[in-house]
Amino acid sequence: MKNLIKLLSILALITFATTHSNSAETAKLLKTDWSFKGLFGKFDRGALQRGYQVYTEVCASCHSMKYVSYRNLGEKGGPEFTEAEVKAIAASFEVTDGPNADGEMFVRPAKLSDKFVMPYENVKAAQAANGGAYPPDMSVLVKARGGGVDYIYSLLQGYEDAPSGMTLDEGVHYNKYMYGNKIMMSAPLSDDILEYGDGTKATVEQMSKDVTTFLMWAAEPHLESRHQMGFKAIVYLIILTILVYFSMKKIWSRVESEV
């Protein structure tokens, strides 16, 4: 019995120490109003289009999105660029295709059916260009990180000078929202680093929200249709419950009470 009590005490101490350590390492995540949250949530089309611009001009040089095709940019429930805009976007990139009739590979403008162009030819090339670190694919990054959209949104704004007493290796940066507070990626965003086509001011906060919204859509492209289906299901269940209730009342009204 004494050994069991000792074992439980040790486990409780380890759990407390781990929890305390984690809370000390990372700050509480930033919160913002996400248009896609809740039963009736929908993506902000402007935010999605701006988010795609942030990804293309800032993130795409290192991070891939291998599960997203150019045609997805014009589909319902997404950024909903016009067909002409999507074709122009795709044509601005080049992909390697082939072999041709001569057995040789060739380069051509991307088509709607092509996946987003990869920034590096392979993993080794990506690591060599980033000091040994491999930039993760962003297609489902929101779903792959604890905290989801709030974590990505906070991480992009969490770069600070390291606190006194903390030593960082060369090429490593301090981020108060990163697990362990150390990250190889330098701060990707700064105010007015790009110019939005719709006139929105490109602050770090705005760009963080826009690109995170875009990444949420990439991870859940059918979110809006899922919300609509869920609403219809709830309405159906409510109507069914009412019908069943009144049917039960009518059936049991024929049974005389013995009291």
N, C-alpha and C positions, 0 to 999 in steps of 0.2 A: 504493500500500500504506500509505503514511504517512497519507494522508487517511482511509483506512478505519479505521486504528487510532485516529485522532483522533475520528472519528465515534462509534466504539464507546465510547470513553472518555467522551465527552459524554453519550451515552445512559445509561451506567452511573451517571454522576454525578447526572443528572436523576432516575433511578429511586431512587437512594439518598436523595436530598434529599426526594423525595415521600414515600417510606416513613417516613423519619425525622419529617417534618412531621406525617403522619397519626398516627403513634404518640404524638407529643407532644400532639396535640390531643384525643385521646379516650383514656379509661382502659379497662382491660380489663373486659369485661362481667361482670356478676354471674352466678353459676350457682346453680341450685336443682334439686331433684328434680321432674321433670315426669312425672306419672302416665301421660301419653299417649305417651311416648317408648318406642322399642323395638318388637320384633315383637309382643309381647303387650300393648302399651300401650293403656290405656283412659282415657277422661275421668272425672275425679272429679265425680260428679253434684252433690255439695254445692258444690264449687268453681265449677261452671258456673252454678248458681243464684245463688250469692253474686256471681259475676262479672257476671251480668246486672243484679243490684241496683246494683253499683258503676257499671256503664255508664249505667243509667237515672237514677240520682240524681246522678251526677257528670259523666259524659262527654256524655250525650245532649243537653245544652243547647247544645253547640257542634258535636259530631261526629255525622254521619249514619251509618247502616248500611243503605244503599239496596238491598242484595241479600238482605236477610233479611226474611222474613215472620213475622208473629206465630204462625202455625201451626207454624213450625219449632221453636218453644220446647217443643212437646209431642211432637215426633217422636223415635223411637228413635235413640239415639246422641248425643242432645243433652242439654239441661238436664232434659228429661222432666218438665216440669210436668204436672199432671193437666189433663184437658180443661176442667174448671171453672176452674182457675187461669189457663189460657191465655185463655179467653174473658173472664175478669175483667180480665186484663192488657190485652187488646186494647180492651175497652170503656172503659178509663180514658183512652184517647187519642181525639182527634177528627181526622177527615180531611175534606177538601173533596171533594165528589162532585157529579155532575150532568153535564149540565143536567137539570132535572126537566121535567115536562110543560109548564111555563110558560117553559122556556128559561133558567132561572136556576140558578146553582150553589147548593149547600146544604152545611151541615156536619152530619155524623152520627158516631156512635161507630164506631171502627175495628172491622173484622171480622177473622176468622182469616186470610183470604186477603190482607189488606192488607199492604203492606211497612211496615217501621218508619217512623213519622212523621219527616219531615225537620225539623231545627231551624230552618232558614231557607228562605224561598221560592225563593231563587236564589243564585248565586255572589256577585253584587254585594252582596246583603244580608249574606251571611256575612262578606265582607271588611270592609264598613263597620262591623260590630259587633265586629271583632277587629283593629282598627288596621291594616287593609290585608292582613292574613294570612288565608289560607283554611284552616280546619281540615280536614284530610284525612278522607275517608270511611273508616270503620273496618272495613268488611265484609271486606276482604282485606289489611288493613294489615300483619298479621304476615308475609305473603308478599311484601309490597312493600318491606320494609326489610331491609337486610343485617343478619345476626345474628338475624333472626326473633324468636322468643319471648324469647330472652335480651336482645335489644336493647330491646324494649318494657318488659320487667320492670326492666331497669337504668335506662332513661330516667326512669321514674316515681319512682325513688329517687335520681336523680342531681343534684338541685337543691342548690346550695351558694352561698356568697358567692363572688363573683368574686375571683380571686387579685390581689394587689397589682400595679399596673401595667396591668391590663386595664380599659378604659373601655367601658361598655355604654350604648347609646342608651336613651332613655326607652321603657319598655314591653318591653325586652329583658331576659331572665334568663339566668343562667349555669347550665349543666348539663354536668357532666363527661363524660357519655356521649353527648351530642348532637354530631353532626358539626359541627365548628367551635366547639362549646361555647356557642353562642348560640341561644336559642329564644324565640319570642314568647309561647308559652303559659306562664303562671305555674304554680307547683306545684299540681297539681289535688288531691293527696291530703294529708291530715294525720291523725294518730291520732284515732280516734273521731269522724271526720267524719260517719259514719252508724252505724246500729245494725243488725247482722245479725240476721235473724229466728231463726237457729238457735243464737244465743248465742255464736258465734265472736267473739273480740276483734278489732275492726277496726283493726289496726295498718297503717301504711303498707306494710310488707313483705307482710302478708297480703292486703290489698286489691290490691296490685300483682300478686301471683301469681294471685289469683282473676280479675281482669278480663283478664289476659293469657291465662289458660286459656280464658275465654269468647271472646276474640278469635281464638284458635287454632281453636276449634270453628267459629266463623263462617266462617273461611277454608277449613276442611276439615271440613265437616259429616259426611262419609262416612268419616272416618279409621278408625273402629273396624271397619266392614265391610270396608274395604280391608285392614286388618291380618288379619282373619279369612280373607279370600280368599288373602292371601299365605301364611298358615300352611298352608292346605289345599293350595295349589300346591306348597309345599315337601314336604309329606308325600307327595303324589302322585308327585313326581319321585323321591323316595327309594325308594318302592315300585317304580316303573318301572325305576329303575336296578338294583335287586336282581333283578327278574324278567329283565331283559336280561342281567345277568351270569350267572345260572344257566342261561339259555337258551343263551348262548354256550358255557359250559362243556360242556353236554350235546351240542351240535352238534359241537364240536371234539374231543370225546372219541372220536368215531367215526373220526377221521382218525389213521392210524398214522404214527408218526414214522419217518423214514428213517434216523435215526441209530442 
